[in-house]
Amino acid sequence: MFVHIDEKPKRRWRWATPLLVLACIAVALLQAFSAPEERAHLVQAWGTVPAELRSDLRDLAGEGGLRLVTALFVHGDWTHLIGNLLFLMLFGGAVERSLGASRMLTLYIVAGGAANLFAALASPLQSAPIIGSSGAVSALIGAYILLYPRSRLGVILPLGLYFQLVRVPALHLIGIWLLFQLLETLASGSGTVAWWAHVSGFLNGIVLALIMRPWLYRKDARVL
């Protein structure tokens, strides 16, 4: 006869989200303290340039593929950076809690890189580099809604001189966000924002989280 005694699960150190935040901030500081010419060179060298990528898709196995990832850590300005970091911290921690640090990091890089690739192929701007972590952050939002479909997000509503915290189903808020992304994508035309990266990143996140989710069930299974 075997007796199973439940033990308190060990707390795992969630390091992927802080690491990504620090990496984005480090690159932003490097940009801020560089001369304008060096800053422009960094964006061009680390960003995904559609014309260069389209000229030879075989380069995806080399520098072209690497730049799909490095572009995730370069931002146009501090507003662009702060907005992405807020969503990264909000959804990244929750996804990391379910998938674990290494799988969350894999999802972020793979889905974000794929989003940049799709945006580059769809972009009407040939020479403008695609930069920013929006595609990867959108992937985390997609993974979050798959992993936590019944969760609620807190929203602060201004009521005159007071503020009220209201908890709204995450599915509703993210649905509104996704609708906005779709409308912006269809209306962007030749705009400078790679909205296609947002939409494709969201879908990539759902697909990868769906692939990784069975691992959660295997991890929790116990043989007595």
C-alpha positions as CSV (number, residue, x, y, z in Angstrom):
1,M,0.0,0.0,0.0
2,F,1.2,3.4,-0.9
3,V,0.3,6.5,1.0
4,H,0.5,9.8,-0.8
5,I,1.2,12.9,1.3
6,D,0.6,16.3,-0.3
7,E,3.5,18.6,0.1
8,K,3.4,22.3,-0.2
9,P,4.5,23.1,-3.8
10,K,7.8,24.9,-4.0
11,R,7.6,28.5,-5.2
12,R,9.2,29.0,-8.5
13,W,11.3,32.0,-9.2
14,R,9.7,33.9,-12.0
15,W,12.6,35.6,-13.7
16,A,11.6,35.9,-17.4
17,T,9.3,38.9,-17.0
18,P,11.8,41.0,-15.0
19,L,14.6,40.0,-17.4
20,L,12.6,41.2,-20.4
21,V,11.7,44.4,-18.7
22,L,15.4,45.1,-17.8
23,A,16.5,44.2,-21.3
24,C,14.1,46.7,-22.9
25,I,15.1,49.4,-20.4
26,A,18.8,48.7,-21.0
27,V,18.4,49.1,-24.7
28,A,16.4,52.3,-24.2
29,L,19.1,53.8,-22.0
30,L,21.7,52.8,-24.7
31,Q,19.7,54.7,-27.2
32,A,19.2,57.7,-25.0
33,F,22.9,58.1,-24.3
34,S,24.0,57.6,-27.9
35,A,24.6,60.3,-30.4
36,P,21.8,60.8,-33.0
37,E,23.8,59.0,-35.7
38,E,24.6,56.1,-33.5
39,R,20.9,55.9,-32.4
40,A,19.7,55.8,-36.0
41,H,22.3,53.1,-36.8
42,L,21.2,51.0,-33.9
43,V,17.5,51.1,-35.0
44,Q,18.5,50.2,-38.5
45,A,20.8,47.4,-37.5
46,W,18.6,45.9,-34.8
47,G,15.2,46.6,-36.4
48,T,13.4,44.5,-39.0
49,V,13.7,46.2,-42.4
50,P,11.0,44.8,-44.8
51,A,12.9,45.5,-48.0
52,E,16.0,43.6,-46.7
53,L,13.9,40.7,-45.5
54,R,11.9,40.4,-48.6
55,S,15.0,40.5,-50.8
56,D,16.1,37.1,-49.4
57,L,13.9,35.1,-47.2
58,R,16.7,32.5,-46.8
59,D,18.3,35.0,-44.5
60,L,15.8,34.1,-41.9
61,A,18.2,31.4,-40.8
62,G,20.9,34.0,-40.2
63,E,21.0,37.7,-39.5
64,G,17.5,38.4,-40.8
65,G,16.0,35.9,-38.2
66,L,18.1,37.4,-35.4
67,R,16.9,40.9,-36.2
68,L,13.3,39.7,-35.9
69,V,14.1,39.1,-32.2
70,T,16.4,42.1,-31.5
71,A,13.7,44.4,-32.9
72,L,11.6,43.4,-29.9
73,F,13.9,45.3,-27.5
74,V,14.2,48.5,-29.5
75,H,11.6,51.3,-29.1
76,G,11.0,54.6,-30.8
77,D,10.6,56.7,-27.7
78,W,9.8,56.5,-24.0
79,T,6.1,56.5,-24.5
80,H,6.3,53.5,-26.8
81,L,8.5,51.7,-24.2
82,I,6.5,52.5,-21.1
83,G,3.2,51.4,-22.8
84,N,4.6,48.1,-23.8
85,L,6.3,47.5,-20.4
86,L,3.0,48.1,-18.6
87,F,1.3,45.4,-20.6
88,L,4.4,43.1,-20.3
89,M,4.3,43.3,-16.5
90,L,0.6,42.9,-16.3
91,F,0.2,39.9,-18.6
92,G,3.7,38.5,-18.6
93,G,3.7,37.6,-14.9
94,A,0.4,35.7,-15.2
95,V,1.5,33.8,-18.3
96,E,4.8,33.0,-16.6
97,R,3.0,31.7,-13.5
98,S,1.2,29.1,-15.6
99,L,3.8,28.1,-18.2
100,G,7.0,28.7,-16.2
101,A,9.8,31.1,-17.0
102,S,11.5,29.3,-19.8
103,R,8.3,28.5,-21.7
104,M,7.0,32.0,-21.3
105,L,10.3,33.4,-22.6
106,T,10.1,31.0,-25.6
107,L,6.6,32.1,-26.3
108,Y,7.6,35.8,-26.1
109,I,10.5,35.5,-28.5
110,V,9.0,33.0,-31.0
111,A,5.6,34.7,-31.2
112,G,7.1,38.2,-31.2
113,G,9.6,37.3,-33.9
114,A,6.9,35.7,-36.0
115,A,4.7,38.8,-35.6
116,N,7.5,41.0,-36.8
117,L,8.0,38.7,-39.8
118,F,4.3,38.9,-40.7
119,A,4.3,42.7,-40.2
120,A,7.3,43.1,-42.5
121,L,5.7,41.1,-45.2
122,A,2.5,43.1,-45.0
123,S,4.1,46.5,-44.5
124,P,3.8,49.0,-47.4
125,L,6.8,50.8,-46.1
126,Q,9.9,49.1,-47.5
127,S,12.7,50.9,-45.7
128,A,11.2,51.8,-42.3
129,P,12.5,49.4,-39.6
130,I,9.9,47.6,-37.6
131,I,10.8,47.9,-33.9
132,G,9.1,47.5,-30.5
133,S,7.8,44.6,-28.4
134,S,4.2,45.2,-29.3
135,G,3.9,41.9,-31.2
136,A,5.4,39.9,-28.4
137,V,3.3,41.7,-25.8
138,S,0.2,41.0,-27.9
139,A,1.2,37.3,-27.9
140,L,1.2,37.4,-24.1
141,I,-2.3,38.9,-24.1
142,G,-3.4,36.1,-26.4
143,A,-1.8,33.5,-24.2
144,Y,-3.4,35.0,-21.1
145,I,-6.9,34.9,-22.5
146,L,-6.4,31.2,-23.4
147,L,-4.9,30.3,-20.0
148,Y,-7.3,32.5,-17.9
149,P,-10.6,32.7,-19.9
150,R,-12.7,33.4,-16.8
151,S,-10.4,35.9,-15.1
152,R,-11.3,39.5,-14.3
153,L,-9.3,42.7,-14.7
154,G,-9.6,45.7,-12.5
155,V,-10.5,49.0,-14.2
156,I,-10.5,52.3,-12.5
157,L,-13.5,54.5,-13.4
158,P,-13.5,58.2,-12.6
159,L,-16.8,59.2,-10.9
160,G,-16.5,63.0,-10.4
161,L,-14.1,63.6,-7.5
162,Y,-13.8,59.9,-6.8
163,F,-12.5,56.8,-8.5
164,Q,-14.2,53.4,-8.4
165,L,-12.4,50.1,-9.0
166,V,-14.5,47.8,-11.1
167,R,-13.6,44.2,-12.0
168,V,-14.6,43.4,-15.6
169,P,-14.3,40.0,-17.3
170,A,-10.9,39.9,-19.1
171,L,-12.6,38.4,-22.2
172,H,-14.6,41.6,-22.6
173,L,-11.7,44.0,-22.2
174,I,-9.4,42.1,-24.4
175,G,-12.1,41.6,-27.0
176,I,-12.5,45.4,-27.1
177,W,-8.7,45.8,-27.4
178,L,-8.6,43.3,-30.2
179,L,-11.4,45.0,-32.1
180,F,-9.5,48.2,-31.8
181,Q,-6.3,46.5,-33.2
182,L,-8.3,45.1,-36.1
183,L,-9.8,48.4,-37.0
184,E,-6.5,50.2,-36.8
185,T,-4.9,47.5,-38.9
186,L,-7.5,47.9,-41.6
187,A,-7.4,51.7,-41.5
188,S,-3.7,52.1,-41.2
189,G,-2.9,51.9,-44.9
190,S,0.7,53.3,-45.1
191,G,0.9,54.3,-41.5
192,T,4.1,54.0,-39.5
193,V,2.6,51.7,-36.7
194,A,2.9,48.0,-37.5
195,W,-0.6,47.1,-36.5
196,W,-0.3,43.7,-38.2
197,A,2.3,42.8,-35.6
198,H,-0.3,43.3,-32.9
199,V,-3.0,41.2,-34.5
200,S,-0.6,38.4,-35.7
201,G,1.2,38.4,-32.3
202,F,-2.1,37.9,-30.5
203,L,-3.0,34.9,-32.7
204,N,0.5,33.5,-32.3
205,G,0.2,33.7,-28.6
206,I,-3.0,31.8,-28.6
207,V,-1.5,29.0,-30.8
208,L,1.7,28.7,-28.8
209,A,-0.2,28.7,-25.5
210,L,-2.5,26.0,-26.9
211,I,0.5,23.9,-27.8
212,M,2.1,24.4,-24.4
213,R,-1.0,23.9,-22.3
214,P,-1.0,20.1,-22.4
215,W,2.4,20.4,-20.7
216,L,0.6,22.0,-17.7
217,Y,-1.7,18.9,-17.4
218,R,1.3,16.5,-17.6
219,K,3.2,18.5,-15.1
220,D,0.3,18.4,-12.6
221,A,-0.3,14.6,-13.1
222,R,0.9,12.4,-10.3
223,V,1.4,8.7,-10.4
224,L,0.8,6.9,-7.1
